[in-house]
Each structure stands twice: as C-alpha cells, then as structure tokens.
Amino acid sequence: AATAEALAVGGAEARTPASPAALPHSLTKREPEVLALLGEGLSNREIGDRLFISPTTAARHVANVFAKLGVDTRAKAAAYAHRHGLA
C-alpha cells in the first residue's frame, strides 16, 4: 500500500527507461538492478533469489541505494525506480 501511495504522488504519465546518464553516477552496476526489484516490491530475500546473492548482500545493496538516492523507505526507492523507468 505504501508503494502504491508513493507511486500515486509521482503521477501516471508514461515512463521511458532511464539511460545510465539519468541515474546517479555513484550507483554501481548492481544497484540499478536492485532498485528495479525494489520497484517491483520485492523483499531482500526475493531480491537475493532473483540476483543469486544472499539476502544479507541484497540488504547491503538496498542500504547503499537508499543512501545514494537520499531516501529512507522502500516505497520512496520504488517511486524513484518507477519515475526513472526502472520498474
């Protein structure tokens, strides 16, 4: 529900996939993948399963994404992913 609310704030206009230049320069190669999965509403365990990494490693990537984007919730990260065409 929080993800849906965060997405509603962003508007309903069509999104185009983000180019690498549109994302923060400091994101690693793996972090946009994690961000896209956050946009799908996946848990750390589910992200780990999809990317063949441990849930602990997934959680570390999620924390790094939060810090680099300046967000503090999964809903805000998901909204960012949707706004930038990652999810």
N, C-alpha and C positions, 0 to 999 in steps of 0.2 A: 504494500500500500504506500509506503514512504517513497519507493522508487517511482510509482505512478504519479504521486503528488509532485515530486521533483521534476518529472518529465513534463507535467502539465504546465509548470511555470515557464519552461523553455519554449512553448508554442508548438504548433502542429505542422509547420511548414516542412516541405520536403527537405531531406538532408542528402548531401553528397558526401562520399567517403573523403576523409581528411587526407591531405597529402602529408608526407613526412615533414615538410616545412611548416605545416599548420599546427603541429604538435610541439610542446615544449622541447627545446633542444636537449635537455638533460635526461629525457626518457631513454632508457636502454632499449635494445631490440626486443626484449621480452616484455617490458612494461606495457606497451600498447596492446599486446595480446591479452595481458591480464586485465587491462582496462576494458577491453571489448567484452571479456567474460563477466566482468563486474556489471557491465551494461545489460547483460542477459540475466542478471540477478543471481549468479552462481555464488555458492559458498566457497570458502577457502579449500575445503576438501574436494568440491566439484571442479574448481579451477585446477587443483593439483592433478586430479584424474584426467582432465582434458589435455593438460600440457605435459603429463608424465613426470611430474615433480611432486615432492612431498607436500602435505598440507602446511607444514611449517615454512617451507620455501615459498609457497604461494602466499602465506600470510606476510612474509617479509616483503615480497613484491608489492602486495596490496598496501602495506605501510609506506613503502617508498613512493608509490604512485600518489597516495594521499598527500605526503609531504611535498612532492614536486608540483602537484596541482593546487596545493593550498586548500584542500577540502578535508573535512573531518568525519564524513559519513559515507557509507556505501551508496546511499541514494544520490548524494551530490556527485560522486565519481561516476555513477551510472548516467546521470543527467549530462555530465561533461562528455561521456562517451557517445551518447545519442546526438548531442549538439554537433559533435565533430565527425559524425558518420562512422563511428567505430562499432556501433551496436545496432 
